[in-house]
Amino acid sequence: MKLQKLWSAKNWAHVFRRLPRLMTSSQIPLGEKMLFLVPALLYWILPDAIPFMPLDDIAVSMILMNWFVNRAERKYPVL
């Protein structure tokens, strides 16, 4: 992904609009949704256990959100 797209307000509006629909969709298996939820929850709960990543919880969550939305839209394009 290009860095310019990552900083784009249009990209983030798309991510925030699509994430709830993708997470509640019955067409995406629970295992796929866990690829987003488990790392995010672990980072929120255990931030001190990962000392090599000095990123804020919000930054990690947004990176995971962007990754999940892009992955789900490529894998399940009909949603």
C-alpha positions as CSV (number, residue, x, y, z in Angstrom):
1,M,0.0,0.0,0.0
2,K,1.3,3.4,-0.8
3,L,2.0,5.7,2.1
4,Q,0.0,8.5,0.4
5,K,-3.1,6.3,0.5
6,L,-2.6,5.4,4.1
7,W,-2.7,9.1,5.1
8,S,-5.7,9.8,2.9
9,A,-8.9,10.9,4.7
10,K,-10.9,9.2,1.9
11,N,-9.2,5.9,2.7
12,W,-10.0,6.2,6.4
13,A,-13.6,7.2,5.8
14,H,-13.9,4.0,3.7
15,V,-12.3,1.9,6.4
16,F,-14.5,3.2,9.2
17,R,-17.6,2.8,7.0
18,R,-16.8,-0.7,5.9
19,L,-15.4,-2.3,9.1
20,P,-18.8,-2.6,11.0
21,R,-20.4,-4.1,7.9
22,L,-17.6,-6.6,7.4
23,M,-17.5,-7.5,11.1
24,T,-21.2,-8.2,11.3
25,S,-21.5,-9.9,7.9
26,S,-22.5,-13.6,8.0
27,Q,-20.6,-14.2,4.8
28,I,-17.2,-13.7,6.4
29,P,-16.2,-16.7,8.6
30,L,-15.5,-16.1,12.3
31,G,-11.9,-17.2,11.9
32,E,-11.3,-14.3,9.4
33,K,-12.8,-11.8,11.9
34,M,-10.6,-13.2,14.7
35,L,-7.6,-12.2,12.6
36,F,-8.5,-8.6,13.4
37,L,-10.0,-9.0,16.9
38,V,-7.4,-11.2,18.6
39,P,-4.3,-9.1,17.8
40,A,-6.2,-5.8,18.6
41,L,-7.5,-7.1,21.9
42,L,-4.1,-8.6,22.9
43,Y,-2.4,-5.3,22.2
44,W,-4.9,-3.4,24.2
45,I,-4.6,-5.8,27.1
46,L,-0.9,-6.6,27.0
47,P,0.9,-3.5,25.7
48,D,3.8,-3.8,28.1
49,A,4.4,-7.4,27.1
50,I,5.4,-6.2,23.6
51,P,8.2,-3.7,24.4
52,F,9.6,-3.7,20.9
53,M,6.5,-1.9,19.5
54,P,6.3,1.5,21.1
55,L,3.1,2.4,19.2
56,D,-0.1,3.8,20.7
57,D,-3.1,1.5,21.0
58,I,-5.1,3.6,18.6
59,A,-2.3,3.5,15.9
60,V,-2.1,-0.3,16.2
61,S,-5.9,-0.6,16.0
62,M,-6.1,1.6,12.9
63,I,-3.3,-0.3,11.2
64,L,-5.2,-3.6,11.9
65,M,-8.5,-2.1,10.7
66,N,-6.9,-1.0,7.5
67,W,-5.3,-4.4,6.9
68,F,-8.5,-6.3,7.8
69,V,-10.7,-4.2,5.5
70,N,-8.3,-4.4,2.6
71,R,-7.9,-8.2,3.1
72,A,-11.7,-8.9,3.5
73,E,-12.6,-6.8,0.4
74,R,-10.0,-8.7,-1.7
75,K,-11.1,-12.1,-0.4
76,Y,-14.9,-11.4,-0.4
77,P,-15.5,-8.9,-3.2
78,V,-19.3,-9.3,-3.3
79,L,-19.9,-7.8,0.1
